[in-house]
């Protein structure tokens, strides 16, 4: 099925279980608590050994590490391996992720570490960590709070964040027929498309799109197809995060801090360097107020209309569409509609050019599952657009990796109101056969 297997595990075994008794015998719990002492390197190693012997060797690909935070001052008055629990307790999730990351990396470099966890501490991003916001309510207020939570979280330097699309706590069986909930789920899903990590989850629920009827399924499919068409852009932005310390989900203050108006539009943000996302946050909306920051102009992604920055507009927001804008000067690589990222989808890419300013992007590619990129096994193709000369330059490919595409097609699309809009393929002005050598194209 071309799926990867992520298993939900808790980080502290019951002391009365066979495994728990073994840890008790070896003094691996923080004295007087039910919490393993991950501050002790021996505990971290033994915990990984348990995961490896029972799960990893059987094909587990990723770890859903729930309940990694000592709740309600659980370490108050205790003494951990490195010092007082009162002082170190907030770093507990950091040490749990460290245990799994270092254990798996020592075991193999053929599979990237992927840890989904609900608590974090500064620096935890280096341990393959994705943070999700926990057991949130499936309400409009809960949804709005998630947008702010994500922006506040990622601006701290922890780049990979996600929420339970639709909320963890849901209306129960009525969710499948309740049109009011369907609207919330659809808007949350649209916003989730532009989260660093895109996922649906719900308590005691079957969350497949087709459970909610054809309208919801169609609306979800549209956004899912867009997410996958944008994989070349998203993966390149992820490399920008790894290589340059950037972040994908960007509060407007990061890019437009001299524009005083942005503080009045707290739910808007940038997704990478190019996309302005304005999620719909109220029920019953058919249009939405959107502020387009000054210093640049903007294209409506869905219509191709070029709009001057520094003004508030009312963007169309039918139920199947999130207000979405692209900064003038952007270069956006888009792939085919695919069912999984393992498909050979990058042999032909659509390169959308949003004229109006100089722009550039580095198209990053590697093998996708291992750590060979740390040894330099990856490729970067730089695209630069010069507004004055109306010229696109595709640079020489830098680097290579096993299985890289030696030859491919780049369909160059200049976006306007008649071309390169929305999800559909644009009409190319040039179809370039690229073999790794520099090409200049007059647009």
C-alpha positions as CSV (number, residue, x, y, z in Angstrom):
1,X,0.0,0.0,0.0
2,X,3.1,2.2,-0.1
3,X,2.5,3.1,3.6
4,X,4.9,3.7,6.4
5,X,4.1,2.3,9.9
6,X,4.0,4.7,12.9
7,X,3.2,3.0,16.2
8,X,1.8,4.7,19.3
9,X,3.9,4.0,22.4
10,X,4.0,5.4,25.9
11,X,7.4,6.1,27.5
12,X,6.8,4.7,31.0
13,X,5.9,1.0,31.4
14,X,3.7,-0.1,34.3
15,X,5.9,-1.1,37.2
16,X,3.9,-4.3,37.6
17,X,4.4,-5.5,34.0
18,X,7.2,-7.9,33.1
19,X,9.0,-5.1,31.4
20,X,8.4,-2.6,34.3
21,X,9.7,-5.1,36.8
22,X,13.0,-5.4,34.8
23,X,13.4,-1.7,34.9
24,X,12.7,-1.6,38.6
25,X,15.3,-4.2,39.3
26,X,17.9,-2.1,37.4
27,X,16.8,1.1,39.2
28,X,15.8,2.8,36.0
29,X,12.8,4.7,37.5
30,X,13.2,8.1,39.2
31,X,12.9,7.1,42.8
32,X,9.3,7.5,44.2
33,X,7.7,7.9,40.7
34,X,6.4,5.9,37.8
35,X,8.6,7.9,35.4
36,X,11.7,6.3,33.8
37,X,14.9,8.3,34.5
38,X,15.8,9.3,30.9
39,X,18.3,11.6,32.3
40,X,20.4,8.5,32.9
41,X,22.2,7.4,29.7
42,X,21.8,3.8,30.7
43,X,18.1,4.2,30.9
44,X,18.0,5.8,27.4
45,X,20.1,2.9,26.0
46,X,18.0,0.2,27.6
47,X,14.7,1.8,26.5
48,X,15.9,1.9,22.9
49,X,17.0,-1.7,23.2
50,X,13.4,-2.6,24.2
51,X,12.0,-0.7,21.2
52,X,14.5,-2.2,18.8
53,X,14.1,-5.8,19.9
54,X,10.3,-5.7,20.0
55,X,9.3,-3.2,17.3
56,X,12.0,-1.7,15.1
57,X,13.3,-5.0,13.8
58,X,9.8,-5.9,12.7
59,X,9.4,-2.9,10.4
60,X,8.2,0.0,12.5
61,X,9.1,3.2,10.6
62,X,8.1,6.0,13.1
63,X,7.3,6.6,16.7
64,X,4.1,8.2,18.1
65,X,5.4,9.0,21.6
66,X,2.5,9.9,23.8
67,X,2.6,11.1,27.4
68,X,6.2,12.2,27.6
69,X,5.7,15.0,30.1
70,X,5.6,14.5,33.9
71,X,2.2,16.0,34.5
72,X,1.0,17.9,37.6
73,X,4.5,18.4,39.1
74,X,5.1,14.7,39.1
75,X,8.8,15.2,39.7
76,X,8.4,17.6,42.6
77,X,10.8,16.8,45.4
78,X,12.4,14.0,43.4
79,X,16.1,13.5,42.5
80,X,16.9,12.5,38.9
81,X,20.2,11.1,37.7
82,X,21.4,14.6,36.9
83,X,19.7,16.6,39.7
84,X,16.5,17.9,41.2
85,X,13.3,16.9,39.4
86,X,11.8,20.4,40.1
87,X,14.6,21.9,38.0
88,X,14.9,19.5,35.2
89,X,11.3,18.2,34.7
90,X,10.6,20.5,31.7
91,X,13.5,18.9,29.8
92,X,12.0,15.4,30.2
93,X,10.5,15.2,26.7
94,X,13.9,16.3,25.3
95,X,15.6,13.3,26.9
96,X,12.9,10.8,25.7
97,X,13.4,11.9,22.1
98,X,17.1,11.8,22.6
99,X,16.9,8.2,23.7
100,X,15.0,7.1,20.6
101,X,16.9,9.3,18.1
102,X,20.4,8.3,19.3
103,X,19.4,4.7,19.6
104,X,18.0,4.4,16.1
105,X,20.9,6.4,14.6
106,X,23.4,4.1,16.2
107,X,21.4,1.1,14.8
108,X,21.1,2.3,11.2
109,X,21.3,5.3,9.0
110,X,19.1,3.8,6.4
111,X,15.9,5.0,7.9
112,X,15.3,8.6,9.1
113,X,14.1,9.0,12.7
114,X,10.6,10.3,12.9
115,X,9.1,11.0,16.3
116,X,5.6,12.4,16.9
117,X,5.3,13.7,20.4
118,X,3.1,16.1,22.3
119,X,5.7,18.0,24.4
120,X,8.9,19.6,23.6
121,X,11.8,21.6,24.9
122,X,14.3,23.9,23.2
123,X,16.7,22.0,21.0
124,X,14.5,19.0,20.6
125,X,14.2,19.5,16.8
126,X,17.6,17.9,16.3
127,X,16.1,14.6,17.4
128,X,13.8,14.0,14.5
129,X,10.8,15.4,16.5
130,X,7.4,16.5,15.3
131,X,5.3,18.1,18.0
132,X,1.5,17.9,18.0
133,X,-0.7,20.0,20.2
134,X,-2.4,17.2,22.1
135,X,-6.0,16.4,22.8
136,X,-7.7,19.5,21.6
137,X,-11.4,20.2,21.2
138,X,-13.2,19.9,17.9
139,X,-14.8,23.4,18.0
140,X,-14.4,26.6,16.1
141,X,-12.8,28.2,19.1
142,X,-10.5,25.3,19.5
143,X,-9.6,25.5,15.8
144,X,-8.8,29.2,16.0
145,X,-6.6,28.6,19.0
146,X,-4.6,26.0,17.1
147,X,-3.7,28.4,14.4
148,X,-2.2,30.8,17.0
149,X,-0.6,27.9,18.9
150,X,1.2,26.7,15.7
151,X,2.5,30.1,14.9
152,X,3.7,30.7,18.4
153,X,5.4,27.3,18.5
154,X,7.2,27.5,15.2
155,X,8.6,30.9,15.8
156,X,10.6,29.5,18.7
157,X,12.8,27.6,16.3
158,X,11.0,24.3,16.5
159,X,9.9,23.9,12.9
160,X,7.7,20.7,12.7
161,X,4.3,21.1,14.3
162,X,0.8,19.8,13.7
163,X,-2.6,19.5,15.3
164,X,-5.4,16.9,15.2
165,X,-7.3,18.1,12.2
166,X,-11.0,18.2,13.2
167,X,-10.1,18.1,16.9
168,X,-9.3,15.1,19.1
169,X,-12.6,15.4,21.0
170,X,-15.4,15.3,18.5
171,X,-19.2,15.2,18.6
172,X,-19.3,11.4,18.5
173,X,-21.4,9.5,16.0
174,X,-23.2,12.6,14.9
175,X,-20.0,13.9,13.4
176,X,-20.7,11.9,10.2
177,X,-24.0,13.6,9.5
178,X,-23.7,17.0,11.2
179,X,-23.2,19.6,8.5
180,X,-22.0,22.1,11.0
181,X,-19.2,19.9,12.0
182,X,-18.5,19.1,8.3
183,X,-17.8,22.8,7.7
184,X,-15.4,23.0,10.7
185,X,-13.6,19.8,9.6
186,X,-13.3,21.1,6.0
187,X,-11.9,24.5,7.1
188,X,-9.5,22.8,9.5
189,X,-8.4,20.4,6.8
190,X,-7.7,23.3,4.4
191,X,-5.6,25.0,7.0
192,X,-3.8,21.7,7.8
193,X,-2.8,21.5,4.2
194,X,-0.5,24.4,5.0
195,X,0.9,23.0,8.2
196,X,4.5,21.6,8.2
197,X,3.0,18.2,9.0
198,X,-0.4,17.3,7.6
199,X,-2.5,14.8,9.6
200,X,-6.0,14.0,10.8
201,X,-6.8,12.4,14.1
202,X,-9.8,12.0,16.4
203,X,-10.8,10.2,19.6
204,X,-12.8,7.0,19.1
205,X,-13.5,8.1,15.5
206,X,-13.2,6.7,12.0
207,X,-11.7,9.8,10.4
208,X,-11.4,8.7,6.7
209,X,-12.8,11.5,4.4
210,X,-15.4,9.2,2.8
211,X,-17.1,8.7,6.2
212,X,-18.5,12.3,6.0
213,X,-20.2,12.1,2.6
214,X,-19.3,13.0,-1.0
215,X,-19.2,16.8,-0.5
216,X,-16.7,16.6,2.3
217,X,-14.7,14.0,0.6
218,X,-14.5,16.0,-2.6
219,X,-13.4,19.1,-0.8
220,X,-10.7,17.2,1.1
221,X,-9.5,15.5,-2.1
222,X,-9.0,18.9,-3.7
223,X,-6.7,20.0,-0.9
224,X,-4.9,16.7,-0.6
225,X,-4.1,16.9,-4.3
226,X,-2.8,20.4,-3.8
227,X,-0.6,19.3,-1.0
228,X,1.0,16.6,-3.1
229,X,1.4,18.8,-6.1
230,X,3.4,21.1,-3.8
231,X,5.7,18.4,-2.5
232,X,8.7,19.7,-4.5
233,X,8.2,23.2,-3.0
234,X,7.6,21.8,0.5
235,X,10.6,19.5,0.4
236,X,12.8,22.3,-0.8
237,X,11.5,24.5,2.1
238,X,12.3,21.6,4.5
239,X,15.9,21.6,3.2
240,X,16.0,25.4,3.8
241,X,15.0,24.6,7.4
242,X,17.6,21.9,7.8
243,X,20.4,23.7,6.0
244,X,19.7,27.4,6.8
245,X,17.8,27.3,10.1
246,X,14.6,28.6,8.5
247,X,11.1,27.5,9.3
248,X,8.2,26.6,7.0
249,X,5.2,28.0,9.0
250,X,6.1,31.7,9.4
251,X,4.1,34.4,11.4
252,X,3.9,37.5,9.3
253,X,6.2,39.4,11.7
254,X,9.1,37.2,10.5
255,X,8.9,38.5,6.9
256,X,7.0,41.9,7.2
257,X,8.1,43.3,10.6
258,X,8.2,46.9,9.3
259,X,4.5,46.6,8.3
260,X,2.6,47.8,11.4
261,X,-0.8,46.5,10.1
262,X,0.2,42.8,10.2
263,X,-0.4,42.6,14.0
264,X,-4.1,43.1,13.3
265,X,-4.3,39.9,11.2
266,X,-3.1,37.2,13.7
267,X,-4.4,34.2,11.8
268,X,-2.5,34.9,8.5
269,X,1.0,33.6,8.0
270,X,3.5,32.6,5.3
271,X,4.0,29.0,4.3
272,X,7.6,29.0,3.2
273,X,8.9,32.0,1.2
274,X,6.1,32.3,-1.3
275,X,2.6,31.5,0.1
276,X,0.4,33.7,2.2
277,X,-2.2,31.6,3.9
278,X,-5.4,33.1,5.3
279,X,-7.5,30.4,6.9
280,X,-11.2,30.8,7.3
281,X,-12.0,31.0,11.0
282,X,-15.7,31.7,11.1
283,X,-18.6,29.4,10.2
284,X,-20.9,30.3,7.3
285,X,-18.3,32.4,5.4
286,X,-18.4,32.8,1.7
287,X,-15.7,35.5,1.7
288,X,-12.9,36.4,4.0
289,X,-11.1,39.6,5.0
290,X,-7.4,39.3,4.0
291,X,-4.6,41.8,4.5
292,X,-1.9,41.7,1.8
293,X,1.3,43.0,3.4
294,X,3.0,46.0,1.8
295,X,6.5,46.1,0.1
296,X,5.3,43.5,-2.5
297,X,2.4,42.6,-4.7
298,X,0.4,39.4,-4.5
299,X,-1.2,36.9,-6.8
300,X,-4.5,35.2,-5.9
301,X,-3.5,31.5,-6.2
302,X,-6.9,30.5,-7.4
303,X,-7.5,33.2,-10.0
304,X,-4.1,34.5,-11.0
305,X,-5.2,38.1,-10.3
306,X,-2.3,40.4,-9.4
307,X,-3.2,42.6,-6.4
308,X,-1.3,45.5,-4.9
309,X,0.1,45.0,-1.4
310,X,-0.6,47.1,1.6
311,X,-4.4,46.8,1.5
312,X,-7.2,44.7,2.9
313,X,-9.4,42.8,0.5
314,X,-12.3,40.5,0.7
315,X,-11.3,37.2,-0.8
316,X,-13.7,34.6,-2.1
317,X,-13.9,31.7,0.3
318,X,-16.4,29.1,-0.9
319,X,-16.5,26.0,1.2
320,X,-14.1,24.2,-1.1
321,X,-11.4,26.9,-1.1
322,X,-9.0,28.6,1.4
323,X,-7.9,32.1,0.6
324,X,-4.3,31.7,-0.7
325,X,-1.9,34.2,-2.2
326,X,1.6,34.0,-3.8
327,X,4.2,36.8,-3.4
328,X,5.2,38.5,-6.6
329,X,8.7,37.3,-7.6
330,X,8.0,33.7,-6.5
331,X,9.1,30.6,-8.3
332,X,7.0,27.6,-7.3
333,X,7.9,24.1,-8.5
334,X,4.8,21.8,-8.7
335,X,4.7,18.1,-9.3
336,X,2.0,15.8,-10.6
337,X,-1.0,14.7,-8.6
338,X,0.3,11.6,-6.9
339,X,-0.9,9.0,-4.3
340,X,2.3,8.7,-2.3
341,X,5.7,10.4,-2.4
342,X,7.4,7.2,-3.6
343,X,5.9,7.6,-7.1
344,X,8.2,8.8,-9.8
345,X,6.6,12.2,-10.0
346,X,9.6,14.6,-10.5
347,X,10.5,13.6,-14.0
348,X,8.2,16.4,-15.2
349,X,7.7,19.5,-13.0
350,X,5.7,22.6,-13.6
351,X,7.7,25.7,-12.7
352,X,5.3,28.6,-12.0
353,X,6.7,32.1,-12.3
354,X,4.9,34.9,-10.5
355,X,6.3,38.0,-12.2
356,X,6.6,41.4,-10.6
357,X,9.9,41.1,-8.7
358,X,13.2,39.2,-8.8
359,X,12.9,35.7,-7.3
360,X,14.7,32.5,-6.7
361,X,14.3,29.0,-5.3
362,X,16.7,26.1,-4.7
363,X,15.0,22.8,-5.8
364,X,16.3,20.2,-3.4
365,X,16.2,16.5,-3.9
366,X,17.6,13.4,-2.2
367,X,16.8,9.7,-1.7
368,X,14.0,10.6,0.8
369,X,14.4,7.9,3.5
370,X,18.0,7.7,4.7
371,X,20.8,9.9,6.0
372,X,23.0,9.9,3.0
373,X,22.3,13.6,2.5
374,X,24.6,14.1,5.5
375,X,27.4,12.7,3.4
376,X,26.6,15.1,0.6
377,X,24.4,12.8,-1.5
378,X,21.8,15.2,-2.6
379,X,21.2,17.6,-5.5
380,X,20.3,21.3,-5.7
381,X,19.0,23.0,-8.8
382,X,18.8,26.8,-8.5
383,X,16.2,28.8,-10.3
384,X,16.5,32.6,-10.6
385,X,14.1,35.0,-12.2
386,X,15.3,38.5,-13.2
387,X,12.3,40.9,-13.5
388,X,14.2,43.6,-15.4
389,X,15.5,41.2,-18.1
390,X,12.4,39.0,-17.9
391,X,14.8,36.0,-17.8
392,X,14.7,32.8,-15.9
393,X,18.0,31.1,-15.3
394,X,18.2,27.4,-14.4
395,X,21.7,26.8,-13.0
396,X,23.9,23.8,-13.3
397,X,22.9,21.0,-11.1
398,X,25.0,20.8,-7.9
399,X,25.5,17.4,-6.5
400,X,23.9,14.0,-7.1
401,X,22.7,10.9,-5.3
402,X,21.8,7.3,-6.2
403,X,18.8,7.3,-8.5
404,X,18.8,11.0,-9.2
405,X,17.1,12.1,-12.4
406,X,19.8,12.8,-15.0
407,X,17.2,14.2,-17.5
408,X,13.8,15.7,-16.9
409,X,11.3,18.2,-18.2
410,X,10.6,21.6,-16.7
411,X,7.4,23.1,-18.0
412,X,7.8,26.9,-17.4
413,X,4.4,28.6,-16.7
414,X,4.0,32.4,-16.4
415,X,1.1,32.9,-14.1
416,X,-1.7,35.3,-15.0
417,X,-5.5,35.3,-14.9
418,X,-5.6,32.9,-17.8
419,X,-2.8,30.5,-16.9
420,X,-1.2,28.7,-14.0
421,X,-4.1,29.1,-11.5
422,X,-5.2,26.8,-8.8
423,X,-4.8,23.1,-8.9
424,X,-4.9,22.6,-12.7
425,X,-1.8,22.3,-14.9
426,X,-0.8,25.6,-16.5
427,X,0.0,26.2,-20.1
428,X,3.7,26.3,-20.4
429,X,5.5,29.1,-22.3
430,X,8.6,26.9,-22.6
431,X,9.1,23.2,-22.1
432,X,12.7,22.6,-21.2
433,X,14.6,19.4,-21.4
434,X,17.0,19.7,-18.5
435,X,20.1,17.5,-18.3
436,X,21.9,19.3,-15.5
437,X,23.5,22.2,-17.4
438,X,22.7,25.9,-17.2
439,X,19.7,27.2,-19.3
440,X,18.5,30.8,-19.7
441,X,15.0,31.4,-20.9
442,X,13.5,34.7,-22.0
443,X,9.9,35.0,-20.8
